[in-house]
Amino acid sequence: MVINNNKKNYAFIFPGQGSQKIGMLNDYLADDLTKELIDEANEALGYDLLNLCQHGPIEKLTLTENAQPAILAVSYIAYRLFSKLYSDIKPSYLAGHSLGEYTAFLAGGSFSFGDALRIVKLRGKYMQESVPNGVGAMGALLGVDKDKALTLCQQAAEGEVLLPANYNCPGQIVVSGHKGALMRLKKIAKLIILPVSVPFHSPLIDDVEDKMRKVLDNYEIKDSKIGVINNIKNQLIFKREDVKKSLLKQIVAPVLWQSGIEHMINNGVVDFIEFGHSKVLVNMLKKTNSAVRGTTFCGLNIKYDF
């Protein structure tokens, strides 16, 4: 493995829900640290995380209350292995896409690993329960800017909820709301329906915020040792009281991912490292700014040049 020792500004980024797949721990199992962290995760969650990630079935892994702790665990394991192998590379910023914001604060030291898993398991459970099956949906709206996306949502809503939920990158805005409204939008715009049943980041799940406030009150939250660019306002978060506020408000608020990436680039970041087996954030980065470099740390047997 080759390490570039020239001083650079790095940002470490963590994916959200939707990046799960069977075998997602394959490329990390050779290291004893992975086994230690899986044991810790099993104790926190009360089930065999390794079996779920490696064997599923996919229908079980995709359930929101299972997918969220699984993705957080895999991303955090990747981050810990990276930190062990490349101890001289330190980030200027952390950021996470939706659920990934929890992983970012975990990497910053705001939570223990076990507590983070317990919290996101409940987050997923409450989100899954918040809207009856078949009522909500999400879709990726392609080839439009944010003003056009909002106009199209208003046209298709017809009294139902339909709003932009994730501003991911140029030409990709995810919308969320009632399934009927999404089906109407599909008739007037280029829309890819996403395989999720929960309308994340929409007013349809606003009851989850109150439930999660009570959950977070029961856990110790510390200041983040590294600044986290949050989803809701692209603010640089350190203080524990701001960590809690950010994680609560992001449940319903849209994810401002593209502008968060641009904020970090404007503040000198030249290298982004994504943690986990997925390359979804690196792919969005390329569409946002092709001049910066994105790398996914997704296994132990790959040669990286940082």
C-alpha positions as CSV (number, residue, x, y, z in Angstrom):
1,M,0.0,0.0,0.0
2,V,1.3,3.4,-1.0
3,I,0.8,6.5,1.1
4,N,1.2,10.0,-0.2
5,N,2.8,11.9,2.6
6,N,2.2,15.4,1.1
7,K,0.0,17.5,3.3
8,K,-3.6,17.4,2.0
9,N,-7.0,18.3,3.2
10,Y,-9.1,15.2,3.5
11,A,-12.8,14.7,4.1
12,F,-14.1,11.4,5.4
13,I,-17.6,10.6,4.2
14,F,-20.1,7.9,5.2
15,P,-23.0,6.5,3.1
16,G,-26.7,6.2,4.1
17,Q,-29.5,3.7,3.7
18,G,-29.7,2.0,0.3
19,S,-26.1,0.9,0.2
20,Q,-26.7,-2.5,1.9
21,K,-26.1,-5.8,0.1
22,I,-25.5,-9.4,0.9
23,G,-21.8,-10.0,1.6
24,M,-21.1,-6.4,2.6
25,L,-18.5,-7.6,5.2
26,N,-16.6,-9.9,2.8
27,D,-13.5,-7.6,2.4
28,Y,-13.0,-6.9,6.1
29,L,-13.1,-10.3,7.8
30,A,-9.4,-11.0,7.6
31,D,-8.5,-8.6,10.3
32,D,-9.0,-9.4,14.0
33,L,-10.3,-5.8,14.7
34,T,-13.3,-6.6,12.5
35,K,-14.1,-9.7,14.6
36,E,-13.9,-7.6,17.8
37,L,-16.2,-4.9,16.4
38,I,-18.7,-7.5,15.2
39,D,-18.8,-9.1,18.7
40,E,-19.4,-5.6,20.1
41,A,-22.2,-5.0,17.6
42,N,-23.8,-8.4,18.3
43,E,-24.0,-7.5,22.0
44,A,-25.5,-4.1,21.3
45,L,-28.1,-5.3,18.8
46,G,-29.0,-8.7,20.3
47,Y,-28.6,-10.6,17.1
48,D,-25.9,-12.0,14.8
49,L,-24.9,-9.0,12.6
50,L,-22.4,-11.0,10.6
51,N,-25.0,-13.6,9.6
52,L,-27.4,-10.9,8.6
53,C,-24.9,-9.0,6.5
54,Q,-23.4,-12.1,4.8
55,H,-26.5,-14.3,4.4
56,G,-29.5,-12.0,4.7
57,P,-31.9,-12.9,3.3
58,I,-31.9,-9.5,1.4
59,E,-35.6,-8.9,2.4
60,K,-34.5,-9.0,6.0
61,L,-31.4,-7.0,5.5
62,T,-33.3,-4.3,3.6
63,L,-35.8,-3.7,6.5
64,T,-35.1,-0.2,7.7
65,E,-34.5,-1.2,11.3
66,N,-31.9,-3.8,10.2
67,A,-30.4,-1.9,7.3
68,Q,-29.5,1.2,9.3
69,P,-27.4,-0.5,12.0
70,A,-25.8,-2.8,9.4
71,I,-24.7,0.1,7.2
72,L,-23.4,2.1,10.2
73,A,-21.5,-1.0,11.4
74,V,-19.9,-1.8,8.1
75,S,-18.9,1.9,7.4
76,Y,-17.5,2.2,10.9
77,I,-15.5,-1.0,10.6
78,A,-14.1,0.2,7.4
79,Y,-13.2,3.5,9.0
80,R,-11.4,1.8,12.0
81,L,-9.5,-0.5,9.7
82,F,-8.4,2.5,7.5
83,S,-7.3,4.4,10.7
84,K,-5.2,1.4,11.7
85,L,-3.5,1.1,8.3
86,Y,-3.2,4.8,7.5
87,S,-2.7,6.3,10.9
88,D,-1.0,9.4,9.5
89,I,-4.0,10.4,7.3
90,K,-6.4,12.7,9.3
91,P,-9.5,14.3,8.1
92,S,-10.2,18.0,8.1
93,Y,-13.9,17.3,8.0
94,L,-16.4,14.4,8.5
95,A,-19.8,14.2,6.8
96,G,-22.4,11.5,6.3
97,H,-25.4,11.2,4.0
98,S,-28.6,11.0,6.1
99,L,-28.1,7.9,8.3
100,G,-24.4,8.3,7.5
101,E,-24.4,11.5,9.7
102,Y,-24.6,9.2,12.7
103,T,-21.5,7.3,11.5
104,A,-19.7,10.7,11.0
105,F,-20.5,11.7,14.6
106,L,-19.4,8.2,15.8
107,A,-16.1,8.6,14.0
108,G,-15.8,12.0,15.7
109,G,-16.2,10.4,19.1
110,S,-19.7,11.8,20.0
111,F,-21.0,8.2,20.6
112,S,-19.7,4.8,21.6
113,F,-20.1,2.2,18.9
114,G,-22.6,0.2,20.9
115,D,-24.7,3.3,21.7
116,A,-24.7,4.4,18.0
117,L,-26.0,0.9,17.0
118,R,-28.7,0.9,19.6
119,I,-29.8,4.4,18.6
120,V,-30.0,3.8,14.8
121,K,-31.8,0.5,15.3
122,L,-34.6,2.4,17.1
123,R,-34.4,5.2,14.4
124,G,-35.0,2.6,11.7
125,K,-37.8,0.9,13.7
126,Y,-39.6,4.2,14.3
127,M,-39.3,5.2,10.7
128,Q,-40.6,1.8,9.5
129,E,-43.6,2.1,11.8
130,S,-44.3,5.8,11.0
131,V,-46.1,5.2,7.7
132,P,-48.3,2.2,6.7
133,N,-46.8,0.0,4.0
134,G,-47.8,1.2,0.5
135,V,-48.5,4.8,1.6
136,G,-45.1,6.4,1.1
137,A,-42.4,6.2,-1.5
138,M,-39.3,7.9,-2.8
139,G,-37.9,8.5,-6.3
140,A,-34.8,10.0,-8.0
141,L,-35.7,12.9,-10.2
142,L,-33.2,13.2,-13.0
143,G,-32.0,16.1,-15.1
144,V,-33.6,19.0,-13.3
145,D,-32.4,21.7,-11.0
146,K,-33.8,22.4,-7.5
147,D,-36.3,25.1,-8.6
148,K,-37.7,22.8,-11.3
149,A,-37.8,19.9,-8.9
150,L,-39.9,21.9,-6.4
151,T,-42.3,23.0,-9.2
152,L,-42.8,19.5,-10.5
153,C,-43.5,18.2,-6.9
154,Q,-46.1,21.0,-6.4
155,Q,-47.7,20.0,-9.7
156,A,-47.9,16.4,-8.9
157,A,-48.9,16.6,-5.2
158,E,-52.6,17.4,-5.7
159,G,-53.1,17.9,-2.0
160,E,-50.8,15.1,-0.9
161,V,-47.2,15.4,0.4
162,L,-44.4,15.4,-2.2
163,L,-41.1,17.3,-1.6
164,P,-37.4,17.2,-2.5
165,A,-35.7,15.1,0.1
166,N,-32.0,14.7,-1.0
167,Y,-30.1,17.2,-3.1
168,N,-27.5,14.7,-4.1
169,C,-25.5,16.1,-7.0
170,P,-26.2,18.0,-10.3
171,G,-29.0,16.3,-12.1
172,Q,-30.1,14.0,-9.2
173,I,-32.6,15.1,-6.6
174,V,-34.5,12.5,-4.6
175,V,-38.1,13.3,-3.8
176,S,-40.3,11.9,-1.0
177,G,-43.9,11.7,0.0
178,H,-47.2,9.9,-0.8
179,K,-46.9,7.1,-3.3
180,G,-49.8,8.4,-5.3
181,A,-48.2,11.7,-5.8
182,L,-44.9,10.1,-6.9
183,M,-46.8,8.0,-9.5
184,R,-48.3,11.2,-10.9
185,L,-44.8,12.8,-11.0
186,K,-43.5,9.8,-12.9
187,K,-46.0,10.7,-15.7
188,I,-44.6,14.2,-16.2
189,A,-40.9,13.8,-15.4
190,K,-37.9,11.4,-15.6
191,L,-38.2,9.6,-12.3
192,I,-36.7,6.4,-11.0
193,I,-38.8,4.9,-8.1
194,L,-36.5,3.8,-5.3
195,P,-36.9,0.4,-3.5
196,V,-37.9,1.9,-0.1
197,S,-41.3,2.0,1.5
198,V,-40.6,4.8,4.0
199,P,-40.7,8.4,2.7
200,F,-37.6,9.6,4.5
201,H,-37.0,13.3,5.0
202,S,-40.6,14.3,4.6
203,P,-43.3,15.6,6.9
204,L,-45.0,12.1,6.8
205,I,-42.5,10.9,9.4
206,D,-42.4,13.9,11.7
207,D,-43.6,11.8,14.6
208,V,-40.2,10.1,14.6
209,E,-38.5,13.3,15.7
210,D,-40.3,13.3,19.1
211,K,-39.6,9.6,19.6
212,M,-35.9,10.0,18.8
213,R,-35.6,13.0,21.1
214,K,-36.5,10.7,24.0
215,V,-34.1,8.1,22.7
216,L,-31.2,10.5,22.5
217,D,-31.9,11.8,26.0
218,N,-31.1,8.4,27.3
219,Y,-27.6,8.3,25.8
220,E,-24.4,10.1,26.5
221,I,-23.4,12.4,23.6
222,K,-20.0,14.0,23.6
223,D,-18.5,16.9,21.6
224,S,-17.1,15.7,18.2
225,K,-13.3,15.8,18.1
226,I,-13.5,16.5,14.3
227,G,-15.9,19.0,12.7
228,V,-18.9,17.3,11.0
229,I,-20.6,19.1,8.1
230,N,-24.3,18.4,8.8
231,N,-27.0,17.7,6.3
232,I,-29.6,20.3,7.2
233,K,-27.6,23.5,6.9
234,N,-24.0,22.5,6.0
235,Q,-22.9,23.8,9.4
236,L,-19.7,22.7,11.0
237,I,-20.8,20.8,14.2
238,F,-18.6,20.1,17.2
239,K,-20.7,20.7,20.4
240,R,-22.8,17.9,21.8
241,E,-25.9,20.0,22.1
242,D,-25.6,20.8,18.3
243,V,-25.0,17.1,17.5
244,K,-28.4,16.2,19.0
245,K,-30.2,19.1,17.4
246,S,-28.7,18.2,14.0
247,L,-29.6,14.5,14.2
248,L,-33.2,15.3,15.2
249,K,-33.9,18.0,12.6
250,Q,-32.4,15.9,9.7
251,I,-35.2,13.3,10.1
252,V,-37.7,15.5,8.3
253,A,-35.4,18.2,6.7
254,P,-34.0,17.6,3.2
255,V,-30.4,16.4,2.9
256,L,-28.2,19.2,1.4
257,W,-25.5,16.8,0.3
258,Q,-24.3,18.6,-2.9
259,S,-23.9,22.0,-1.2
260,G,-22.1,20.3,1.7
261,I,-19.6,18.8,-0.6
262,E,-19.1,22.1,-2.3
263,H,-18.7,23.8,1.1
264,M,-15.8,21.4,1.9
265,I,-14.2,21.9,-1.5
266,N,-14.4,25.7,-1.1
267,N,-12.6,25.3,2.2
268,G,-9.7,23.4,0.7
269,V,-10.6,19.7,0.7
270,V,-9.0,18.0,-2.3
271,D,-9.5,14.3,-1.3
272,F,-12.7,12.6,-0.2
273,I,-12.6,9.1,1.3
274,E,-15.8,7.1,1.5
275,F,-16.1,4.2,4.0
276,G,-17.9,1.0,3.1
277,H,-18.3,-1.4,0.2
278,S,-20.5,1.1,-1.8
279,K,-19.2,3.8,-4.1
280,V,-22.4,5.8,-4.2
281,L,-21.0,8.9,-2.6
282,V,-17.8,8.9,-4.7
283,N,-20.0,8.6,-7.8
284,M,-22.0,11.7,-6.7
285,L,-18.8,13.5,-6.0
286,K,-17.6,13.1,-9.5
287,K,-20.8,14.7,-10.8
288,T,-20.5,17.6,-8.4
289,N,-16.8,18.4,-9.1
290,S,-14.6,16.2,-11.3
291,A,-11.5,18.2,-10.3
292,V,-11.3,16.7,-6.7
293,R,-10.5,13.1,-6.0
294,G,-12.8,10.5,-4.4
295,T,-11.7,7.1,-3.2
296,T,-13.8,4.4,-1.6
297,F,-12.0,2.4,1.1
298,C,-13.8,-0.9,0.6
299,G,-11.5,-3.7,1.5
300,L,-8.1,-4.9,2.9
301,N,-6.7,-6.4,-0.3
302,I,-6.9,-3.4,-2.5
303,K,-3.9,-1.1,-3.2
304,Y,-4.6,2.5,-2.5
305,D,-2.6,5.6,-3.3
306,F,-3.6,8.4,-0.9
